[in-house]
Amino acid sequence: MELTLPKPLDKRLSQQDAALHLAFGLFVTEEATLGQAAQTAGLTQAAFLRELGRRRIPIHYGPDELAADLQAVEALAAK
């Protein structure tokens, strides 16, 4: 997909910055998962999480995700 930005934005934002801003928007509106947003930004998930943290953008991590992660940890610990 090719995206054409208005000239003032095109002059200010690099292609990487534009991709990062798109990824933030997709993630915040829950149109993309963390992995999909990171891929859109051209970053690893860890690097994308760091960028979210730098900008104080909250991650979508609720009780259901915590329960799933705890079950995974318990399963790994039992091995």
Buried (B, 14 or more C-beta within 10 A) or exposed (E): EEEEEEEEEEEEBEEEEBBBEBBBEBBBEEEBEBEEBBBBBEBEEEEBBEBBEEEEEEEEEEEEEEEEEEEEEEEEEEE
